[in-house]
Structures are given as structure tokens and as C-alpha cells.
Amino acid sequence: MTGPCKHWSGAAVAYCGATPARPYLQGMRCADHTPSALAGKPEPGESAYCAPARCYCGEHPWWTPANPYASLADSWVTDARAIASGKRRASPAVQAAAKETVAEQQERKQRLRRGA
């Protein structure tokens, strides 16, 4: 994976823009602006540990930089919407039962309107 380095240089008042760059938690970084390089430490070796869903070495094919938390993101968005609305998120089974009850109520209401 390559792309321009997104390290902001305050002295130059511009982004670095060097290529190739790898994805890091802070964004795309070239070899001169990796977190280890900025801290004055050596880069971790090939056998360095990568946290789950956060690969910094580029050796793990399951990690995608576009959405490293694909399975969690959708769930989190749904939870955030439920929290923002002041409601709790129900399980899929409870949601299906609620939808069925609402459909039955609407059907009963339609039958009463036709009969009256």
C-alpha cells in the first residue's frame, strides 16, 4: 500500500507528501515520520506484534485501511443512534416480535374500520 505521507510540518506549513507511505493510527506516514522515528526509537522488526485489526507492518492481509473495524462499525453506528434517541437497542428477535405485533395491530384496526 502506498500513498502520500500526511505528516504536518509546522515549519514548512505543509504536509510531507513523501511516497511510499504506510498506514499508521495517525494516518499515512513515510519512513521518516513513523511513530517510532518521531520518538527517536528504532522501527520494530518483522516479528513485531500487531494489535488485532491494527496492522502496522503491512503483513496481515485481513486488515484493510479503509475500514479496519467493519464488523464493529455498523453495530456501533446502530448503538450510537439508539443512545442518541434515548431508546435502548433490542435484540433482533425482540425487534421482529415488535414488528409482528405492530402489523397485527394495524391489520386489526383496518378490519374494524371496514366493518364499522
N, C-alpha and C positions, 0 to 999 in steps of 0.2 A: 504494500500500500504506500503510495506516495502522495504528496500534496505540499503546498507551501507551509512554511513554519509560521505559526501565529503568535510568536513571542513579541510582545510590545517593547520597543526600545524607547524609553523616555528621552534619552539624549538625542536620538535621531528623529524622534517624533514620528515613528513609523513602525510597521510590523517588519520582522526579519525577512520573511518571504523566501528563505533558502529552501531548496529541494535537494534530495528527498527528505521527507519528514515522516515520523511515525506518530500514531495516536497515543496520547497520554491523557490522564484525567484532566489536566489543564488545557488540553487541546493538542493540535498537531505541533510537534517540536522537531527541529533538526538536531543533529548530534551535538552541536554547541549549546543548545538551550534545553536539554533534557533536565528533569528534576535533579538527577544526580550531578550533572555538570554544573548546574547553577548552585548546588550545595557544596561544590568542590570535592565531591566523592567520586570514586571510580564507578563505571557502569556495572550493573550486575551481570554475571556471566550467563551463558546459555541455559544453565540448570537453575536459574533463579526462579523462585516461586512466584506465580501469578495468582492473584486472588480470583475466586470464582467470578466469571463474567467480566473480568477486568484484566485482559491480557496486554502487557506492555512489551513483551518480547517478540510478538508477531508470529509465534509458532503454534498458536492454538486456532484451528480452523472454525471452531464453534463460535468464536467471538466475532461480532460484526459491529463496526464502529457506528453505523447509522442508528441502531437501537440495541445497545448491549443488554437491555433488560426487557426484551419483547414480551415474555410471559408475565412479567410483573407490571409493565406499564399499563396495559389495558385494565388490569384489576385495580391498580392504584387510581386511575382516572375515574373508574366507576365508584370507588370508595370515596374519593375526594368530592365527587358530585353529590353523593348521598350525605356526606358530612355537611357540605355547604347548604344543602336544602333542609338540614335539621332532621332528616329521616335516617333510619338505620337500613343497612343493606341486608336483605333477606336471602336465604339460600335459594337456588333455582327451583327446588321442589315447592317451597313456600310461595315463590313468585308464580309458579304455574297454577297452584291451588287458588291463589288470589285472583288470577286472570279468569279461571274457570268460574269462580263464584260471581265475579262481575258480569261475565257473559250470561250466566243463569239469571241474574237479577234483571239484566236488560231484556232478556227473552221473556221473562215473566211480565215485565212492565209492558212490553209490546202486545202480549196476549190479552192483558187486562184492557188495554186501550182499544183493541179490536172488538172485544166482547162488550164493552160499555157503550 
